Amino acid sequence: MMSMLRLLSVIVSGLAGLASIYLILQPNGIPHRTPLLLGSVTLLLATTLFNGIASLLSWQTADGSPDAAANARASAVDREVHGEVVKIIAVLGSQVEAANIFTDALNRASAQLPDGLKPEQVRLVISYLMIENENMRKRTSDMQINLEQSQRQIEKLKSNLAAAEAQGLTDPLTGLKNRRGFDITLAAEIAGARTAGKPMSLVITDIDHFKSINDRYGHPTGDEVLKWFAKILSANMKGRDTVARYGGEEFAIILPQTSLENAVTLAGQIRQQIETHLWKKPGAPNTMLKITASFGVAQLNDSEGTSGLINRADAKLYASKSGGRNRVAA
C-alpha cells in the first residue's frame, strides 16, 4: 500500500507540473500553433496519468494490507485524484478543440483575402477575426481559471497523500513508527551503514509483566503505560536514532553509527530511568506502578540482513527475560 501511495504522490506531482507548465507557457493575445501543440501534448500526458490512476486504483482494491483504516484513507484520496485528472483532461481537451476551431477560422479568413479586395470586404473579414479572437480569449480565460482551480486542488491532494503515507507508517496510540515504518527505516539504515562502513546497532525492549498490568488494571491503563514508555524512549533519541512500536508491548530502537558498546550503555540508561520512576495513572495519582523493562541489543555484522539482525536482538531480549528481567543482554 505504501508503494501505491508513493506512486500516487508522483502522479499528483506530475499533474501539478502539467498545470503549472501550461499556465506559464500559455501566451497572451491570439493563440497559435504553439498553444495548440502544447495543449495536445499536455492532454496526451494527462491521459497517460489518468490511465496510471486507473491501474493504481485496481491494484489498491486488490491490496491485502491488514491496515484497513489506512487503506480507506488512501482510497478516499485516490478518488479525489481520479476526479481532478478527469477535470484537467476535460479542460485541456476543450482548449485543444477551441484552438482547432480558431485555426479553422483563420484559414477561412485567409481564403477570403484575394488580391483587390474592397475596403468594406476587408472590414468584414477583420470584424469576423475580432469576434473569433474574442471568443478564443474568453475560452482561454475560462481554461486558465479552471486550471488554476485544479492546480490548487492538486496541491491540497499532495498534502493529503503525504499525510496518508505518514499515517500508514505511524502507530496511532504512541505516535511512534509502527512495524511497517520500522521495517522501512531499518532496511534503509542497514544499507546506509554498509555504504558508509559505519557500525549500526538495534535494541529491542519489552515491558516486563505487561499482561499482568492489563489483566489487573484494564486495557485503558495498559495503553497509558505504553504511551508513557514510548515517551521515555523518545526522550533518549538523538540525530537519526529511531524508536518504533514493534508490536504489543515490544519496542525497537534503531541506532545508526552506534557500536554495540554504546548501544548497551544507552539501553542501560533507559532501563534505569524506567526503574526509578513510579508510573502514576492520569486522573488517579494514588494509583502508582513500579514498571521495569528488559532489553536485547545486537550490532549489525557483515553477513546479515534485516531479519538476521532482528533475530539476534530478539534472542538477546529473550535471554534478558530468562535471566530475571529488568536487565540488558547483548
N, C-alpha and C positions, 0 to 999 in steps of 0.2 A: 504493500500500500504506500509506503513512504517513497518508493521509487516512482510510483504513479504520481504522487504529489509533486515530486521534483520535476518530472516531465511536464506536468501541467504548469508549473511555475515558468518553465522555459517557453511554453506555448503562449501563456499570457504576456510574458515579456516581449515575445515576438509580435503579438498583436499591438501592444503599446508602441513598439518601434515602427510598425507599419503606419499606424495612425499619425505618429509624430512626423515621419518622413513625408507623408503625403501632405500634411498641413504646412510643413516648412517649404516644400518644393512647389506647391500649388501657386502659380504666378497670378498676379493681379491683372485685371483687364481681360482681353479677349483670349479664351483658351485656344490652344493649337495642338499640334501633334504630340508635343511633349507631355502635357497632362493626360492626353488620351492614352499614350503608350504607358505612362506611369500608372494610370488608373487600371489598365488592363493587366499589367504585371502585378500590381498590388492585389487586384481581385484574384488572380491566379494563386498568389501566395496565401491569401486569406482562405481560399477554398481548400488549399492543401492543409492549412492549420485546422480547418473545420473537420476534414476527414480524420486528422490526428486525434481531435477531441472525441469523435465518434468511436474510434478504436479504443481510446483510453477508457471511455465510459463502459464499453463492453468488457474490457479487461477488469475494471474495478468491480463490475457486477459479479464476476466470477472469482473475485479475490476471496481467499479463505481466511483472511485475517481474523483473529479472535476479538480484536478491539472494535466491537460493534459501534460504539459511540463515535470513535474517530472515523470509521467508515461512513457513518451518517453525516458527519460534518463535511467530509470530503465530497460526498455525493451532492450535498447542497451547493457547495462551491462549484462542482462540475456543471451543475445545471445552469448556474449563473454565467459561467464561462461560455457554455454552449449558446445561451441566449445572446450574449454580446457578439459572438462570432457571427451568428445569423444576422444581427443588426448591421454589423460592419460590411458583410458581404452584400446585403441589400443596398446600403448607401453607396458602396463603390460600384455596384452593378448599375445603379441608376445614373451615376456620374458618367460611366463609360457610354451608356445609352444616350445621355444628353450630349456628350461630346460628339458622338456619331451623327446625331440629328443636326448639330451645329455645323459639322463638316459638310453634310449634305446641303445645308442652306447656303454655305459659302460657294459650293460647287454650282448650285443653281444660279446664284447671283453672278458668278463668273461667266456662266454661259449666256447671260443676258447682257453682256457688255461688248457687243461687236463695235467695230470702228464706226464713227459717225453717229453715235447715239445722241439723241436730242437732250437738251438740259432737263426737260420735265421727266424723261425716262431715267436719267441719271439720278434725279431726286427720288424717284420711286424706288430705285434699287437701294440707294442709301437709306431711305426710310425703312425698307424691308430689313436691311442689315442691322440697323439700330434696334429694331424691335426684337430680332433674333438674338442680338448681343445682350439686350436687357433680360430676355428670358434665360439665357445661359448664365448671366451674372446672378440672377435670383436662384437658379438651381445650384450654382457653385456656392453661394452664400448659405443656402439651406444645408448643403452637404457638409460644409465646414462646421456649422453649428452641431449637426448630428455627430460628426467625427469627434469634435471636442467633448461632447457629452459622453460618447463611448470611451474616449481616452480617460476621462475622469473615472468612469465606472471600472475600467480595466485596472487603473492604479489601485482602486479600492479592492478589487479582486486579488491583486498581487499581495496586498496586506493580509487579506483573509486566508490566502493559500499559505503564506508564511506562518500565520497563527495556527492554522490547521496542522501543518507539519510539526510545529513546536509542541502542540498539544499531543500529537501522536507519539512523541518521544518523552513525555513528562508523566510522572506518577501524580495523579490528582490529589492524593492525600498529603504527601510530603513536599510536593513541588520539585523533587529531585528528578533526575533522569530515570526512566523506567528501564525494564530489561532490554527493550529494543534500543533505547538510547545508549545504554551501557555497551551492548554488543557493537554498535556502530563506532562509538568512541574508542573502545578497546582495540578494535581492528586497526583504526587509523593511528593510534598511538604506538602500536606494535610496529606498524610499517615505518613510522617516523623514527622509532628507536633504532631499527635496523639500518635505515638510511644514514642516520647521524652517528651510528656507532656508540650510542649512549645507553646507560642502564635504564631499566624500567621495572617497576615493581607493582604488584597487585595485592591488596588487602581485602579479605572477605571477613565480615564480622556479623555476629548473631547475638541478639538479646537473650540472655540466659533466662530459662524458665518462663518464656513469654506466654506459653499456653496456659500456665497457671494464673498469670495476670488476667488473661481473657476470661478464664473459667470463673475466677473469683469476683472480678470487678465488672465484667461485661466488655463487649467489643468496643463501645464508645470510649471507655477508659483505655483500652488497648491501643486504639487509634491515637489518642492523645500522647501516649508513651512513645509511639512510633514517630510522631511529629517532633517531640522533644529530643529524641535520639538523633533524628535527622539534622536538627539544628546544631547539636553539638558537633556532629561530624562535619557539617558545612563550615562551621566556625574555624575549623582547623585546616581548611584547604587554602592553598595559595597558588598563584600562577595558573598553570594548565591542569592542576590536580582536579580530578572529577570524582564526585561521590554519587552513587546511584542506588536506588532501591532494587536490589537484585531479585527479591521475591519474598513475600510474607514478612518475617522479622529479620531477614538477611539483607545486608547492605554490602556494597563493594566500593572500594576506593582505588582509582587508577592513579598511579604516581609516576609521571614521566620524569626522566632524568633523575631517578632516585635509586640508590643502591639498596640492597637488602638490609644492610645495617641501619641506614637512615629510615627506611620504611618501618623496621621493627621499633625504632625509637619513637616515631610518630604514633604508631599503634599503641605503644605503652603509655604515652602521654594521654591519648584519648581514653584508654581504659581507666586510667587513674582519675581523670575528670569525671567520668560516669560514676565510678565507685564512690567518690567523695561527695557527690551531690544527691541529696534526697529529692526524689521527684514528688512534687505536690500537685494534686489534682486540681485543675482550674475550677473555681467556684466552690471548692471544698478543701480549704487549706489544711484541715485536720487529717485528710487522707494523704499519707506520705508513704512512699515506697522506696526501698533501697534496691536499686537496679544495677546489675552488672552485665558485662558483655565479654564474649570470647572472640579472639582474633586469630586468623590464619594468614601468613604472609609468604609470598613467593616472588622471586626475581626472574624475569624473562631470561631464558637461556638461548643459545644459538640455534637450536634444532626444533623448537616447538612453535606452535601457533596459538590461537586464542584458546582452543579447548584444552590444550596441554597446560597452559599457564593457569587457567581457571581450575582445572582438576587438582593441580598441585597446591594451590592456595586453599581450595576446599578441603583437601586432605589434611592440611595443617590446621584448619579450623576444627575438623573432627578430632584431631589429636589434642587440641586445646580443651575441647569439651570433655574428652575422655580423661584428660589429666586433672580434672576438677573444676573446669570453667573459670571465668574471670581471669584469664591469662592470655598471653601472646605466644603462639608457636610459629616457628619459621624453619 
